[in-house]
Amino acid sequence: MQFKNLHKVIKTSFFVLVGTVFLQSCITPKKTNYLQDSSSYIPAYIDSIGYEEYILNPTDKLYIRIYSPDQKTNILFNGSTQNISYMLGSSDYSDLYTYTVSDKGTIKLPILGEISIQGQTVRDAKKNIQTAIQSIIKDECSIDLRIVGRYFSVIGSTTNGRYPILKEKMNIFQALAMAGDISTFGDRGSIKLLRETPEGVKVSTFDIRSKNIINSEYYYIQPNDVIYIQDVRSQFFSVTNLGTALSTTFSTISFAVLIYNLVKPIKEKQNTSETTP
């Protein structure tokens, strides 16, 4: 009687184990597909902030050129391009027009001196420099101001690396494409974003599967962003296709049979000893 009960317990445990594995660990399209409609498990991001322009921070590197119809004004602010090319032996002299934002939030430009850009966007900084120029020169000038040396990082799962931001607006999908996309076992529903702000580093969690991600603050990458991709909790038993499912099933059956064969002789020996006078 005891042996029959043991057999029933092992049989029940086996089916419970198999059911748990398949219900909890199957990698389905709902777990991996992007741009899904909002539902009970995918957020809508209705009240999200949306895109915000990047605020310049200390140590940011800015490429700044000032252009004027008057050649003398160009030389005054930028120096002689011809002389620079001759000294360097090439036309690549962009580093000479790159300025680093100081810890005080300022940059120091020729003729203009120190200009504060603390807490400003690129657009605001251009207007600020334009105002400084017009205070000493009447000629109309245009300003080319860009952030250079911009990078974002991806860590976690099987994706790790530091990548350049190649244009003014790079979205999260373009960034992940550069990094090789999220692996099958990466948790797309719980991605963490570390972003530098004037108030300090902000850590946010978002679901990249949501179609409404394009309307959220997480859609566009900003300089120095760190994207942390966690693994799904059930990775150990994860099932991605029929072959994996069959392999998992047969492995579970083999394990159950092994336990059964180990326990059976012990119980038979105990029953024999109990019936022996």
Sine and cosine of phi, psi and omega as CSV:
sin_phi,cos_phi,sin_psi,cos_psi,sin_omega,cos_omega
0.00,0.00,-0.69,0.72,0.01,-1.00
-0.89,0.45,-0.61,0.79,0.00,-1.00
-0.91,0.41,-0.62,0.78,0.03,-1.00
-0.90,0.43,-0.64,0.77,0.03,-1.00
-0.90,0.44,-0.65,0.76,0.03,-1.00
-0.89,0.45,-0.68,0.73,0.02,-1.00
-0.87,0.49,-0.64,0.76,0.00,-1.00
-0.92,0.39,-0.63,0.78,0.01,-1.00
-0.90,0.43,-0.70,0.71,0.01,-1.00
-0.90,0.44,-0.67,0.75,0.00,-1.00
-0.90,0.45,-0.71,0.71,0.01,-1.00
-0.90,0.43,-0.68,0.73,0.00,-1.00
-0.89,0.46,-0.60,0.80,0.00,-1.00
-0.89,0.46,-0.74,0.67,-0.03,-1.00
-0.93,0.38,-0.57,0.82,0.06,-1.00
-0.90,0.43,-0.66,0.75,0.00,-1.00
-0.90,0.45,-0.74,0.67,0.00,-1.00
-0.89,0.46,-0.69,0.72,0.01,-1.00
-0.88,0.47,-0.65,0.76,0.02,-1.00
-0.90,0.44,-0.69,0.72,-0.01,-1.00
-0.85,0.52,-0.72,0.69,-0.09,-1.00
-0.97,0.23,-0.53,0.85,-0.02,-1.00
-0.97,0.23,-0.57,0.82,-0.11,-0.99
-1.00,-0.08,-0.39,0.92,-0.20,-0.98
-0.85,-0.52,0.09,1.00,0.03,-1.00
-0.94,0.34,0.74,-0.67,0.06,-1.00
-1.00,0.03,0.98,-0.20,-0.07,-1.00
-0.98,-0.19,0.26,-0.96,0.06,-1.00
-0.83,0.55,-0.51,0.86,0.01,-1.00
-0.91,0.42,-0.43,0.90,0.00,-1.00
-1.00,0.05,-0.31,0.95,-0.12,-0.99
-0.87,-0.49,-0.39,0.92,-0.09,-1.00
-0.96,0.28,0.57,-0.82,0.06,-1.00
-1.00,-0.08,0.22,-0.98,0.12,-0.99
0.83,0.56,0.69,0.72,0.06,-1.00
-1.00,0.05,0.47,-0.88,0.06,-1.00
-0.93,0.38,0.49,-0.87,0.01,-1.00
-0.91,0.41,0.52,-0.85,-0.02,-1.00
-0.45,-0.89,-0.27,-0.96,-0.01,-1.00
-0.92,0.39,-0.37,0.93,-0.02,-1.00
-0.88,-0.48,-0.01,1.00,0.07,-1.00
-0.86,-0.51,0.87,-0.49,-0.09,-1.00
-0.93,0.37,0.38,-0.92,-0.03,-1.00
-0.99,-0.12,-0.38,0.93,-0.03,-1.00
0.82,0.57,0.64,0.77,-0.01,-1.00
-0.93,0.37,-0.64,0.77,-0.07,-1.00
-0.99,-0.12,0.32,0.95,-0.03,-1.00
-0.95,0.30,0.35,-0.94,-0.09,-1.00
-0.94,0.33,-0.62,0.78,-0.08,-1.00
1.00,0.00,-0.15,-0.99,-0.09,-1.00
-0.93,0.36,0.71,-0.70,0.10,-1.00
-0.82,-0.58,0.68,-0.73,0.02,-1.00
-0.92,0.39,0.55,-0.83,-0.04,-1.00
-0.93,0.37,0.71,-0.71,0.05,-1.00
-1.00,-0.07,0.80,-0.59,-0.02,-1.00
-0.90,0.44,0.66,-0.75,-0.04,-1.00
-0.83,-0.56,0.36,-0.93,0.14,-0.99
-0.82,0.58,0.57,-0.82,-0.04,-1.00
0.99,0.17,-0.13,0.99,0.11,-0.99
-0.90,0.44,0.59,-0.80,0.02,-1.00
-0.96,-0.28,0.79,-0.61,-0.06,-1.00
-0.88,-0.47,0.77,-0.64,0.14,-0.99
-1.00,0.00,0.87,-0.50,-0.08,-1.00
-0.77,-0.64,0.85,-0.53,0.14,-0.99
-0.79,-0.61,0.65,-0.76,0.01,-1.00
-0.92,-0.40,0.82,-0.57,-0.07,-1.00
-0.90,-0.44,0.68,-0.73,0.01,-1.00
-0.65,-0.76,0.47,-0.88,0.10,-1.00
-0.89,0.45,-0.38,0.92,-0.01,-1.00
-1.00,0.01,0.87,-0.50,-0.04,-1.00
-0.88,0.47,-0.58,0.82,0.00,-1.00
-0.90,0.43,-0.60,0.80,0.04,-1.00
-0.92,0.38,-0.63,0.77,0.05,-1.00
-0.87,0.50,-0.72,0.69,-0.01,-1.00
-0.91,0.41,-0.57,0.82,-0.02,-1.00
-0.88,0.48,-0.68,0.73,-0.05,-1.00
-1.00,-0.03,-0.58,0.81,-0.14,-0.99
-0.95,-0.32,-0.19,0.98,-0.11,-0.99
0.99,0.15,0.05,-1.00,-0.01,-1.00
-1.00,0.06,0.90,-0.44,0.03,-1.00
-0.87,0.50,-0.62,0.79,-0.02,-1.00
-0.89,0.45,-0.71,0.71,0.01,-1.00
-0.91,0.41,-0.62,0.78,0.00,-1.00
-0.91,0.41,-0.71,0.71,0.01,-1.00
-0.88,0.48,-0.62,0.78,-0.01,-1.00
-0.91,0.42,-0.67,0.75,-0.03,-1.00
-0.93,0.37,-0.61,0.79,-0.06,-1.00
-1.00,0.04,-0.30,0.95,-0.02,-1.00
0.97,0.24,0.20,0.98,0.04,-1.00
-0.38,-0.93,0.09,-1.00,-0.02,-1.00
-1.00,-0.10,0.01,1.00,-0.02,-1.00
-1.00,-0.01,1.00,-0.06,-0.04,-1.00
-0.76,-0.65,0.52,0.85,-0.06,-1.00
-0.90,0.43,-0.47,0.88,0.00,-1.00
-0.88,0.47,-0.47,0.88,0.00,-1.00
-0.93,0.36,-0.30,0.95,0.00,-1.00
-0.94,-0.34,0.33,0.94,0.03,-1.00
-0.97,-0.24,0.79,-0.61,-0.05,-1.00
-0.85,-0.53,0.67,-0.74,0.00,-1.00
-0.99,-0.13,0.75,-0.66,0.04,-1.00
-0.93,0.36,0.80,-0.60,-0.05,-1.00
-0.97,0.25,0.14,-0.99,0.04,-1.00
-0.89,0.46,-0.40,0.92,0.03,-1.00
-0.99,0.11,-0.06,1.00,-0.02,-1.00
0.99,0.16,0.51,0.86,-0.02,-1.00
-0.82,-0.58,0.31,-0.95,0.17,-0.99
-0.78,-0.62,0.47,-0.88,-0.03,-1.00
-0.91,-0.42,0.92,-0.40,-0.05,-1.00
-0.95,-0.30,0.46,-0.89,0.06,-1.00
-0.85,0.52,0.63,-0.78,0.02,-1.00
0.94,0.35,-0.75,0.67,-0.08,-1.00
-0.97,0.25,-0.47,0.88,-0.02,-1.00
0.99,0.16,-0.48,-0.87,-0.09,-1.00
-0.99,0.11,0.78,-0.62,-0.01,-1.00
-0.83,-0.56,0.74,-0.67,0.00,-1.00
-1.00,0.10,0.77,-0.64,0.09,-1.00
-0.79,-0.61,0.38,0.93,-0.02,-1.00
-0.84,0.54,0.81,-0.59,0.06,-1.00
0.94,0.34,0.32,0.95,-0.05,-1.00
-0.96,-0.27,0.41,-0.91,0.14,-0.99
-1.00,0.08,0.12,-0.99,0.05,-1.00
-0.87,0.49,-0.64,0.76,0.01,-1.00
-0.90,0.45,-0.69,0.73,0.02,-1.00
-0.91,0.42,-0.64,0.77,-0.01,-1.00
-0.90,0.44,-0.63,0.78,0.03,-1.00
-0.89,0.45,-0.67,0.74,0.02,-1.00
-0.90,0.43,-0.62,0.78,-0.01,-1.00
-0.90,0.43,-0.68,0.73,0.03,-1.00
-0.93,0.38,-0.63,0.78,0.02,-1.00
-0.87,0.49,-0.66,0.75,0.03,-1.00
-0.90,0.44,-0.65,0.76,0.01,-1.00
-0.90,0.44,-0.62,0.78,0.01,-1.00
-0.92,0.40,-0.71,0.70,-0.05,-1.00
-0.92,0.39,-0.29,0.96,0.03,-1.00
-0.97,0.25,-0.28,0.96,-0.01,-1.00
-0.83,-0.56,-0.28,0.96,-0.04,-1.00
-0.72,-0.69,0.68,-0.73,-0.03,-1.00
-1.00,0.09,-0.38,0.92,-0.04,-1.00
-0.90,0.45,0.57,-0.82,0.09,-1.00
-0.96,0.28,0.78,-0.63,-0.02,-1.00
-0.82,-0.57,0.55,-0.83,0.12,-0.99
-0.95,-0.33,0.47,-0.88,-0.09,-1.00
-0.82,-0.57,0.77,-0.64,0.12,-0.99
-0.97,-0.24,0.95,-0.32,-0.03,-1.00
-0.79,-0.62,0.85,-0.52,0.00,-1.00
-0.66,-0.75,0.51,-0.86,0.14,-0.99
-0.99,0.13,0.77,-0.64,0.03,-1.00
-0.89,-0.45,0.30,-0.95,-0.02,-1.00
0.92,0.40,0.62,0.79,-0.02,-1.00
-1.00,-0.02,0.73,-0.68,-0.04,-1.00
-0.66,-0.76,0.40,-0.92,0.21,-0.98
-0.76,-0.65,0.34,-0.94,-0.05,-1.00
-0.81,-0.58,0.53,-0.85,0.08,-1.00
-0.80,-0.60,0.79,-0.61,0.02,-1.00
-0.72,-0.70,0.30,-0.95,0.04,-1.00
1.00,-0.08,0.24,-0.97,-0.05,-1.00
0.80,0.60,-0.75,-0.67,0.04,-1.00
-0.95,-0.30,0.13,0.99,-0.06,-1.00
-0.94,-0.34,0.89,-0.46,0.02,-1.00
-0.61,-0.80,0.68,-0.73,0.04,-1.00
0.29,-0.96,0.19,-0.98,0.04,-1.00
-0.87,-0.50,0.79,-0.61,-0.18,-0.98
-0.76,-0.64,0.52,-0.85,0.00,-1.00
-0.98,0.19,0.55,-0.84,0.14,-0.99
-1.00,-0.03,0.93,-0.37,-0.21,-0.98
-1.00,0.01,-0.17,0.99,0.01,-1.00
-0.53,-0.85,0.14,-0.99,-0.12,-0.99
-0.87,0.49,-0.70,0.72,0.01,-1.00
-0.86,-0.51,0.94,-0.34,0.09,-1.00
-0.89,-0.45,0.84,-0.54,-0.06,-1.00
-1.00,0.05,0.15,-0.99,-0.11,-0.99
-0.89,0.45,-0.56,0.83,0.00,-1.00
-0.94,0.33,-0.65,0.76,0.07,-1.00
-0.90,0.43,-0.62,0.78,0.02,-1.00
-0.90,0.44,-0.71,0.70,-0.01,-1.00
-0.93,0.36,-0.52,0.85,0.06,-1.00
-0.90,0.44,-0.63,0.77,0.06,-1.00
-0.90,0.44,-0.56,0.83,-0.04,-1.00
-1.00,0.08,-0.03,1.00,0.02,-1.00
1.00,-0.10,0.24,0.97,0.00,-1.00
0.93,0.37,0.16,-0.99,0.02,-1.00
-0.99,0.12,0.66,-0.75,-0.01,-1.00
-0.92,0.38,0.22,-0.98,-0.01,-1.00
-0.83,0.55,-0.58,0.81,-0.08,-1.00
-1.00,-0.08,0.13,0.99,0.07,-1.00
-0.97,0.25,0.64,-0.77,-0.05,-1.00
-1.00,0.10,0.99,-0.12,-0.02,-1.00
-0.95,0.31,-0.31,0.95,-0.04,-1.00
-1.00,0.06,-0.08,1.00,-0.06,-1.00
-0.56,-0.83,0.90,0.43,0.02,-1.00
-1.00,-0.02,0.73,-0.68,0.00,-1.00
-0.98,-0.19,0.67,-0.74,0.00,-1.00
-0.85,-0.52,0.85,-0.52,0.08,-1.00
-0.98,-0.20,0.88,-0.47,-0.10,-1.00
-0.77,-0.63,0.73,-0.68,0.02,-1.00
-0.99,0.16,0.75,-0.66,0.04,-1.00
-0.75,-0.66,0.25,-0.97,0.05,-1.00
-0.85,0.53,-0.41,0.91,0.01,-1.00
-1.00,0.02,-0.10,1.00,-0.03,-1.00
0.81,-0.59,-0.13,-0.99,-0.02,-1.00
-0.98,0.20,0.79,-0.61,0.01,-1.00
-0.96,-0.28,0.77,-0.64,0.02,-1.00
-0.95,-0.32,0.85,-0.52,-0.01,-1.00
-0.81,-0.59,0.41,-0.91,0.05,-1.00
-0.84,-0.54,0.72,-0.69,-0.01,-1.00
-0.61,-0.80,0.28,-0.96,-0.02,-1.00
-0.95,-0.31,0.94,-0.33,-0.08,-1.00
-0.97,0.23,-0.14,0.99,0.01,-1.00
-0.97,0.26,-0.31,0.95,-0.08,-1.00
-0.96,0.29,0.71,-0.70,0.04,-1.00
-0.91,0.41,-0.47,0.88,-0.03,-1.00
-0.98,0.18,0.08,1.00,0.05,-1.00
-0.87,0.50,-0.44,0.90,-0.03,-1.00
-0.93,0.37,-0.28,0.96,0.02,-1.00
-0.98,-0.20,0.15,0.99,-0.11,-0.99
-0.96,-0.29,0.13,-0.99,0.03,-1.00
-0.95,0.31,-0.17,0.99,-0.05,-1.00
-1.00,-0.04,-0.09,1.00,-0.13,-0.99
-0.95,0.32,-0.67,0.74,-0.03,-1.00
-0.98,-0.18,0.70,-0.72,0.03,-1.00
-0.98,0.18,0.60,-0.80,0.08,-1.00
-0.88,-0.47,0.39,-0.92,0.00,-1.00
-0.81,0.59,0.67,-0.74,0.04,-1.00
0.96,0.29,0.16,0.99,0.09,-1.00
-0.89,0.46,0.59,-0.81,0.11,-0.99
-0.86,-0.51,0.86,-0.51,0.00,-1.00
-0.98,-0.22,0.89,-0.46,-0.04,-1.00
-0.95,-0.30,0.88,-0.48,-0.04,-1.00
-0.95,-0.30,0.89,-0.45,0.02,-1.00
-1.00,0.03,0.37,-0.93,0.11,-0.99
-0.99,0.13,0.49,-0.87,0.09,-1.00
-0.91,0.41,0.53,-0.85,-0.11,-0.99
-0.91,0.42,-0.51,0.86,-0.09,-1.00
-0.99,-0.11,0.45,0.89,-0.08,-1.00
-0.86,0.51,-0.55,0.83,-0.08,-1.00
-0.85,0.53,-0.61,0.79,-0.04,-1.00
-0.94,-0.33,0.25,0.97,-0.15,-0.99
-0.87,0.49,0.66,-0.75,-0.01,-1.00
-0.89,-0.46,0.84,-0.55,-0.07,-1.00
-0.92,-0.39,-0.35,0.94,-0.02,-1.00
-0.41,-0.91,0.02,-1.00,-0.06,-1.00
-0.88,0.47,-0.66,0.75,0.00,-1.00
-0.87,0.49,-0.68,0.73,0.03,-1.00
-0.91,0.41,-0.63,0.78,0.01,-1.00
-0.88,0.47,-0.73,0.69,0.01,-1.00
-0.89,0.45,-0.66,0.75,0.01,-1.00
-0.88,0.47,-0.69,0.72,0.02,-1.00
-0.90,0.43,-0.65,0.76,-0.01,-1.00
-0.89,0.45,-0.76,0.64,-0.04,-1.00
-0.92,0.40,-0.56,0.83,0.05,-1.00
-0.91,0.42,-0.65,0.76,0.01,-1.00
-0.92,0.40,-0.67,0.74,0.04,-1.00
-0.88,0.48,-0.71,0.71,-0.01,-1.00
-0.87,0.49,-0.64,0.77,0.01,-1.00
-0.91,0.42,-0.68,0.74,0.01,-1.00
-0.90,0.43,-0.66,0.75,0.03,-1.00
-0.90,0.43,-0.64,0.77,0.02,-1.00
-0.88,0.48,-0.73,0.68,0.03,-1.00
-0.88,0.47,-0.67,0.74,0.01,-1.00
-0.88,0.48,-0.72,0.70,-0.02,-1.00
-0.93,0.38,-0.47,0.89,0.05,-1.00
-0.97,0.25,-0.57,0.82,-0.06,-1.00
-0.99,0.13,-0.56,0.83,-0.10,-1.00
-0.85,0.53,-0.78,0.63,0.00,-1.00
-0.87,0.50,-0.58,0.82,-0.01,-1.00
-0.91,0.42,-0.71,0.71,0.00,-1.00
-0.92,0.39,-0.64,0.77,0.02,-1.00
-0.90,0.44,-0.64,0.77,0.03,-1.00
-0.90,0.44,-0.65,0.76,0.02,-1.00
-0.92,0.40,-0.65,0.76,0.02,-1.00
-0.91,0.41,-0.61,0.79,0.00,-1.00
-0.91,0.42,-0.69,0.73,0.00,-1.00
-0.91,0.41,-0.51,0.86,0.02,-1.00
-0.95,0.30,-0.52,0.86,-0.04,-1.00
-1.00,0.01,-0.23,0.97,-0.02,-1.00
-0.98,0.21,0.81,-0.58,-0.02,-1.00
-0.93,0.36,0.00,0.00,0.00,0.00
